[in-house]
C-alpha cells in the first residue's frame, strides 16, 4: 500500500517564480490495483507520480510505502528503494540512443550486478513476452513509437518491481497501440502488480481494468475537502 499524507510540492520556493505543483494531497493506493491520475496539463499529475515513485521529495507531508515512512529516507536508501520497488515508463521513453534494445532493457539491472547470462535471459524473456524479441539487436532510435514503448516497459520490468508507473503512456500512440498497452497493463494487474498511470485519454481513464481514477486540477484532488 502507498499512502500520501497531506503532500505538497513547491518548485523555486521563496523566489518570485515559486510554483506549488501539488497542494495538500492525501491518498491511498491499494496494492495490486490500477490507478489513473487524470487531469489537464499543469494539474500536477507528473509531479504527483514523481512523489509516489520517490523520484522527488515532498516539500511537506509524508509518503509511506506499507508501514515505512519513505519521504524522509537519505538519498542512498531512497535510490535503492526506487530500483527495487518501482519501474518507470516516461512519456518520451528515454531509451539510450546508440544502444541496442536488449542493452537498454538490461541497463537498470547493472547496479544489482546479477550474472550476465541470467540478466540477458531475463531481458530477452521480457522482450519476447512483449512481442518485440525480433528487435532485440536493433538500436533504440530505429524503433517505431509502439516498439519504443514496449522496450521501455520491458526496461521498467527488468528488476521485477511491484509497482509500475507510466506517465502519459498513450500520448504518442494511435488507438490500436493504446489498446495494446492496456492489454499489457491487464497482464501486469493479473500478476498482482500495482500500476499507476497519468493520463487524460478517455481510452485509458474509462478502461474496465482501471480500479480508480483520481481527478486532479491545480495540484489538488478534485472534490477533496
Number of C-alpha atoms within 10 A of each C-alpha: 13 18 20 22 15 16 22 24 23 16 13 10 12 9 8 7 9 11 13 18 21 27 20 19 18 17 15 12 18 16 16 18 21 24 21 26 24 24 22 13 12 13 20 25 29 22 21 27 20 17 20 24 24 21 16 15 22 23 16 15 16 19 26 17 17 12 9 11 12 18 22 12 14 9 13 8 11 18 14 12 16 16 19 15 17 22 26 23 23 18 17 15 19 13 21 15 12 13 16 19 33 23 20 22 29 23 16 16 20 12 9 11 8 11 9 12 9 10 19 17 12 19 28 22 15 22 23 15 13 17 13 18 17 11 18 19 12 15 18 24 15 14 15 11 16 19 18 20 25 25 30 25 27 29 28 26 25 21 22 18 17 18 26 24 25 24 22 22 23 24 13 14 16 12 11 9 16 19 16 17 21 19 13 16 22 17 12 20 19 13 11 13 20 24 25 25 25 26 24 19 15 9 14 23 21 13 11 10 17 20 14 16 19 17 18 22 19 17 21 23 22 12 9 10 5
